[in-house]
Amino acid sequence: MYMFTKRSALLRLLAVLAVGAVLAAGCGEDDEEAAPPTTAAAPEVTAAPAEPEPEAPEPEQPAPADEPATGRCGDPSRLGDSINFLNWADYIDEAILEMFEAECGVSVTLDTHVANEEAIAKVDAGNSGYSLVIVTDYAIGIMADQGLLAELDLSEVPNAANLDPNQMDAYYDPGNVYSLPYQYSTTGYAFDTTAFDTPPTSWSAIYDQNPLCGQSSLLEDQREVIGSALAYLGYDWNETDPAAHEAALDLILEARDCVSGFDSANYIGNLASGEVLAAMSWGFAAGIAYLDNPNIRYIIPDEGGIIWQDGMVVPADAPDPYTAHVFMNYMLEPDIGALITEFTIGYTPNLTVPPLLSDGYFDVVEGSGLVLTDEIRERLTWQVRDESHAIFAETWSEVLSAG
C-alpha cells in the first residue's frame, strides 16, 4: 500500500498545478499539463501569454450553487447540495471533487472500497446513500442482474458522445443501459529487465520455465491466475471444460512451489524495490512500479492477457440520481478526464483526452511497455464471471487446499 500512498501524494500535488493551468487557459487549449512523477522534471506549465494583457482581472471567485461558473453543471434548479460517491481507493485525484464543488456548488463525499464484492455488498444492503459508484466490468453485470442499478438517462450525460465505441457495449452491459466507462487497463506480466538475459514473452516465465523461484508472484485472484494457466495451455481464458481445469490445476500447483506467493496487495512495492523480480500484474500497477524503478517492463504474453474496465453506475435507490448524472458527465469532460488518467496511469476511454495528456504520462506508458497497440488488443480477452463459470471457484479451492 505504500506505493499507492506515495504516488497519490505526488500526483495530487502535480494535478493541482494542472488544474490551475486548465482553468486559466480554458477547455480545449494546447497548454501542457503537469506530468506524473518520473526521474525527469515535470514539463513546465505555461498558462499565461508571453505578454499578458495590462490590468488583467483577478481570478473570479467560484459562483454560488444556483449560478454555475460553467455550462457543465446541468440544471442548477435540479442539483443537490451534496452527493455520496463510492470509488476504488486511490482512483481519483480529490482535487477533481473540489473543482466540481467550486464550479457546480455540489460537495462530494468520497468513500472507498478495495474489492468489487465489498462495493456490491454495500449497495445490496440498501439505503447505502451512494448516488454514484465505480466498480469493475463483471461487477456491473452482477449488480444489474440483481436489480441493484438504475438505468442511465444518457440525455443527461451528453459527454457520453466522447467515449470510444471500442469500450462501449461490452459483454457486461450491452447497450450501456446501466454504466459508462471510467478507466480501463489490462492484466499481464511485469518484470525487472536486470533479471533476464532475454526479455520474456510467454507465461512460461512464471509457469514451467520460471528462472526466479522465490522472487516472482501471481495475483491473488482465482479468475486471473486460472485463466492465465488455461491460456498458456492453449485454452480460452474463460474455458470451463473440467479436463482443461485439471491441466491448469497441475500447472498452477507446480508454479506455486516456485513463486513467492499469491499477492495482489504488495507486489507493486516489491517490484519497485527489487524484492520481487517478476509478477503477474495489472497494467497500471506496472506503471506505478516503473515510477520508482525504471527497470520494470510490462508485457501481454504471446498466449494472451485480460482487458478489464471500471465503470460508473447509479444504484437503484440512489438518493440523488440527477446530480449523479451531472457528476458523471463532469468526469467525461476532456480536461477532467485527463486529470483522472494522469492520476491512475490507466487507459482513458474518452477520445477527447489523449491530446491533453502530458509528455510525462506518455513517457511512463512508453517506457514501461504499456503502449496498447492493435496487435496487443487482439491478444486480450474480456473475463466473464457468472454462474456458468463456477468451476473456477472449485479449481481455486483445490489450489488453496492442495499440499
C-alpha positions in Angstrom: 0.0 0.0 0.0 3.0 2.4 0.5 3.5 2.8 -3.2 -0.1 3.8 -3.8 0.1 6.4 -0.9 3.4 7.8 -2.1 2.1 8.0 -5.7 -1.1 9.6 -4.7 0.6 12.4 -2.7 2.9 13.3 -5.6 0.3 13.1 -8.3 -2.2 15.1 -6.2 0.4 18.0 -6.0 1.1 17.9 -9.7 -2.6 17.6 -10.6 -3.4 20.7 -8.6 -0.9 22.6 -10.7 -2.5 21.2 -13.8 -6.0 22.2 -12.6 -4.8 25.8 -12.3 -3.4 25.7 -15.9 -6.7 24.2 -17.3 -8.9 26.7 -15.5 -6.7 29.6 -16.6 -6.4 28.6 -20.2 -10.0 27.2 -20.7 -11.1 23.9 -22.2 -9.5 22.8 -25.5 -6.3 24.9 -25.2 -2.9 23.3 -26.0 -1.2 24.2 -22.7 0.8 21.3 -21.4 -0.5 19.7 -18.2 1.7 18.6 -15.3 3.3 15.1 -15.6 3.1 12.2 -13.2 6.3 11.9 -11.3 9.3 10.4 -13.1 13.0 10.8 -12.7 12.9 13.7 -15.1 11.4 17.1 -14.1 7.8 17.6 -14.9 7.0 19.6 -18.1 6.7 23.3 -17.4 3.1 24.6 -17.4 2.7 27.9 -19.2 -0.8 29.2 -18.5 -0.3 32.9 -19.4 0.8 34.5 -22.7 4.3 35.8 -23.0 3.0 39.4 -22.9 0.0 39.4 -20.5 -2.8 41.9 -21.1 -2.5 45.0 -18.9 -4.7 45.3 -15.9 -5.6 41.6 -16.1 -8.6 40.9 -13.8 -8.2 38.9 -10.7 -9.4 35.3 -11.0 -13.2 35.1 -10.4 -14.4 33.5 -7.2 -16.5 30.3 -7.7 -20.1 31.1 -8.5 -22.8 30.1 -5.9 -24.6 26.8 -6.5 -27.5 28.4 -8.2 -25.2 30.2 -10.7 -22.7 27.7 -12.0 -19.4 29.1 -13.3 -19.5 26.9 -16.4 -22.0 25.3 -18.7 -21.1 21.8 -17.5 -23.2 21.7 -14.2 -26.5 20.7 -15.6 -29.7 22.4 -14.4 -28.9 24.2 -11.2 -32.5 24.0 -10.1 -32.3 20.2 -10.0 -28.8 19.8 -8.5 -28.4 18.6 -4.9 -26.2 20.3 -2.5 -24.1 17.2 -2.0 -23.5 13.7 -3.3 -22.1 10.5 -1.9 -19.6 8.8 -4.2 -18.1 5.2 -3.8 -14.9 4.5 -5.7 -11.8 2.4 -5.5 -9.1 3.6 -3.1 -6.6 6.0 -4.7 -8.5 6.1 -8.0 -9.4 9.7 -8.4 -7.5 12.9 -7.6 -9.6 14.6 -4.8 -8.8 17.9 -6.4 -11.4 17.0 -9.0 -14.0 16.7 -6.3 -13.0 20.2 -5.1 -13.3 21.5 -8.7 -16.8 20.1 -9.0 -17.9 21.8 -5.8 -16.3 25.1 -6.9 -17.9 25.0 -10.3 -21.3 23.4 -9.5 -21.9 24.1 -5.9 -22.1 20.3 -5.1 -19.9 18.9 -2.3 -18.8 15.3 -2.9 -18.3 12.9 0.0 -15.9 10.2 -1.2 -16.0 6.7 0.3 -13.7 3.9 -1.0 -13.7 0.2 -1.4 -10.9 -2.3 -2.0 -12.9 -5.1 -3.7 -15.8 -5.3 -6.1 -17.5 -7.7 -3.7 -17.3 -5.1 -0.9 -18.9 -2.5 -3.1 -21.7 -4.9 -4.2 -22.4 -5.7 -0.6 -22.6 -2.0 0.4 -25.2 -1.3 -2.3 -27.0 -4.6 -1.8 -27.6 -3.8 1.9 -30.0 -1.0 0.8 -30.1 2.7 1.7 -26.3 3.0 1.2 -26.7 6.7 0.5 -24.5 6.4 -2.6 -25.6 8.1 -5.8 -22.6 7.2 -7.9 -20.4 4.0 -7.7 -17.4 2.8 -9.6 -16.8 -0.9 -10.0 -15.2 -3.3 -12.5 -17.0 -4.7 -15.5 -18.2 -8.1 -14.2 -19.5 -6.5 -11.0 -21.7 -4.2 -13.1 -23.2 -7.3 -14.7 -23.8 -8.9 -11.3 -25.4 -5.7 -9.9 -27.6 -5.2 -12.9 -28.8 -8.9 -12.7 -29.7 -8.4 -9.1 -31.7 -5.3 -9.7 -29.2 -3.0 -7.8 -28.7 -0.5 -10.6 -30.8 2.3 -12.1 -31.0 2.7 -15.9 -29.0 5.7 -17.1 -30.6 8.7 -18.7 -27.9 9.4 -21.4 -29.7 12.6 -22.3 -28.3 13.9 -19.0 -24.8 12.8 -20.0 -24.0 14.5 -23.3 -20.3 13.8 -22.9 -21.0 10.1 -23.4 -20.5 11.1 -27.1 -16.8 11.4 -26.2 -16.4 7.7 -25.4 -14.6 5.3 -27.6 -17.1 2.9 -29.3 -14.5 0.1 -28.7 -15.0 0.5 -25.0 -18.8 0.6 -25.2 -21.5 -2.1 -25.5 -19.3 -4.6 -23.7 -20.4 -8.1 -22.6 -21.3 -7.0 -19.1 -23.7 -4.1 -20.1 -25.0 -4.4 -23.7 -26.1 -1.0 -24.9 -24.7 0.7 -21.8 -28.0 0.6 -20.1 -26.5 0.8 -16.6 -23.0 2.1 -17.0 -20.4 4.3 -18.7 -16.7 3.6 -18.8 -14.4 5.3 -16.3 -10.9 3.9 -16.9 -9.6 0.6 -18.2 -6.4 -1.5 -18.1 -5.1 -5.0 -18.7 -3.6 -8.0 -16.8 -0.3 -9.3 -18.0 3.3 -9.9 -16.8 5.7 -7.4 -15.2 9.4 -8.0 -14.8 12.7 -6.4 -13.9 14.9 -6.2 -17.0 18.1 -6.8 -14.9 16.9 -10.3 -14.1 16.6 -11.6 -17.7 19.3 -12.0 -20.4 16.4 -12.2 -22.9 13.1 -10.5 -22.1 10.3 -13.0 -21.5 7.4 -13.1 -24.0 5.4 -16.0 -22.6 3.5 -17.1 -19.5 6.1 -19.9 -19.3 8.3 -17.4 -17.5 6.1 -17.9 -14.4 4.9 -21.4 -15.0 7.0 -24.3 -16.3 10.2 -22.3 -17.1 10.4 -19.9 -14.2 14.0 -18.8 -13.6 13.1 -16.7 -10.5 12.0 -19.1 -7.8 11.2 -17.2 -4.6 11.3 -13.9 -6.5 8.2 -14.0 -8.5 4.5 -13.8 -7.7 1.0 -14.5 -9.0 -2.1 -12.3 -8.3 -4.4 -13.4 -5.5 -7.3 -13.8 -8.0 -8.8 -17.1 -9.0 -10.1 -16.0 -12.4 -6.9 -14.3 -13.5 -4.5 -17.0 -12.3 -6.5 -19.9 -13.6 -7.2 -18.0 -16.8 -3.6 -17.4 -17.4 -2.8 -21.1 -16.9 -5.6 -22.0 -19.3 -4.3 -19.6 -21.9 -0.8 -20.9 -21.6 -2.1 -24.4 -22.2 -3.9 -23.3 -25.3 -7.4 -22.9 -24.0 -9.6 -19.9 -23.9 -9.2 -17.7 -20.8 -12.8 -18.4 -19.9 -12.7 -22.2 -20.6 -15.0 -24.3 -18.3 -14.1 -27.8 -19.5 -13.2 -29.9 -16.5 -10.3 -31.6 -18.2 -8.8 -28.2 -19.1 -9.2 -27.1 -15.5 -7.5 -30.3 -14.3 -4.5 -29.5 -16.5 -4.5 -25.9 -15.3 -4.6 -27.0 -11.7 -1.5 -29.2 -12.2 0.4 -26.3 -13.8 -0.6 -23.8 -11.0 0.4 -26.3 -8.3 3.8 -26.7 -9.9 4.2 -22.9 -10.1 3.1 -22.5 -6.5 6.2 -24.3 -5.3 8.3 -21.7 -7.1 6.5 -18.3 -6.7 6.9 -16.3 -3.5 3.1 -16.2 -3.2 -0.3 -15.2 -4.5 -0.2 -11.4 -3.9 -2.4 -8.6 -5.1 -1.7 -6.1 -2.3 2.1 -5.8 -2.0 3.7 -6.8 -5.3 3.8 -3.3 -6.7 6.1 -2.1 -4.0 8.0 -5.3 -4.1 8.6 -4.9 -7.9 9.7 -1.3 -7.3 12.2 -2.3 -4.6 13.6 -5.3 -6.4 12.3 -7.8 -3.8 10.2 -9.4 -6.5 11.7 -9.5 -10.0 8.6 -10.8 -11.9 4.9 -10.8 -11.2 1.6 -11.3 -12.8 0.4 -7.7 -12.8 -2.3 -5.2 -13.7 -1.1 -2.8 -16.3 -1.5 0.4 -14.3 0.3 -1.2 -11.4 3.4 -1.9 -13.6 3.3 1.8 -14.5 3.3 2.7 -10.8 6.3 0.4 -10.1 8.1 1.9 -13.1 8.0 5.3 -11.5 10.3 4.1 -8.7 12.2 1.5 -10.7 12.8 2.3 -14.4 14.0 -1.3 -15.0 10.4 -2.5 -14.8 8.7 -3.6 -18.0 5.2 -4.9 -18.7 4.1 -7.3 -21.4 1.0 -9.0 -22.6 2.4 -12.6 -23.2 2.1 -14.2 -26.5 -0.7 -16.5 -25.2 -2.8 -13.5 -24.2 -4.0 -11.4 -21.3 -7.1 -9.7 -19.9 -8.7 -6.4 -20.7 -10.9 -5.0 -17.9 -12.8 -1.8 -17.4 -14.2 0.1 -14.5 -17.5 1.8 -15.0 -19.7 4.4 -13.4 -23.1 3.2 -12.2 -26.1 4.7 -10.3 -27.6 2.5 -7.6 -31.3 1.8 -8.0 -32.0 3.5 -4.6 -29.7 6.4 -5.2 -30.9 9.5 -3.2 -29.9 11.9 -6.0 -29.7 10.3 -9.4 -29.8 13.6 -11.3 -26.8 15.0 -9.6 -25.0 11.7 -10.1 -25.6 12.0 -13.9 -24.2 15.6 -13.8 -21.1 14.4 -11.9 -20.7 11.5 -14.3 -20.9 13.9 -17.2 -18.4 16.2 -15.5 -15.8 13.4 -15.2 -16.2 12.9 -19.0 -15.1 16.4 -19.7 -11.8 16.4 -21.7 -9.8 18.3 -19.0 -11.2 16.3 -16.1 -10.7 13.0 -17.9 -7.0 14.0 -18.5 -6.5 14.6 -14.8 -8.1 11.2 -14.0 -5.9 9.3 -16.5 -2.7 11.1 -15.3 -3.6 10.1 -11.8 -4.4 6.4 -12.4 -1.8 5.7 -15.2 -4.6 3.8 -16.8 -6.1 4.0 -20.3 -8.8 6.5 -21.0 -12.0 5.5 -22.8 -12.5 9.2 -23.6 -11.4 10.1 -27.1 -11.1 13.8 -26.3 -8.5 13.1 -23.6 -5.3 11.9 -25.3 -4.3 15.3 -26.8 -4.4 16.8 -23.2 -2.2 14.2 -21.6 1.3 15.3 -20.6 4.6 14.1 -22.1 5.3 12.7 -18.6 2.3 10.4 -18.9 3.4 9.1 -22.3 7.0 8.7 -21.0 5.7 6.3 -18.3 3.4 4.4 -20.7 6.1 4.0 -23.4 9.0 3.4 -21.0 7.2 0.7 -19.0 5.8 -1.1 -22.1 2.2 -0.1 -21.5 1.5 1.1 -25.1 -1.7 -0.7 -26.2 -1.3 -1.4 -29.9 -3.9 -3.0 -32.2 -1.8 -6.2 -32.2 -1.8 -6.4 -28.4 -5.6 -5.7 -28.3 -6.1 -8.8 -30.4 -4.5 -10.9 -27.7 -6.8 -9.5 -24.9 -9.9 -11.2 -23.6 -12.8 -10.0 -21.5 -13.0 -12.1 -18.4 -16.5 -13.4 -17.8 -17.6 -14.1 -14.2 -21.0 -15.6 -13.8 -22.7 -18.7 -12.6 -21.7 -20.6 -15.7 -18.1 -20.2 -14.6 -18.5 -21.6 -11.1 -15.8 -24.2 -11.9 -13.2 -21.5 -11.5 -14.1 -21.3 -7.8 -13.9 -25.1 -7.5 -10.4 -25.2 -9.1 -9.2 -22.3 -6.9 -10.3 -24.1 -3.8 -8.2 -27.0 -4.9 -5.2 -24.7 -5.4 -5.5 -23.3 -1.9 -6.1 -26.6 -0.2 -3.6 -28.9 -2.0 -0.4 -29.8 -0.2 
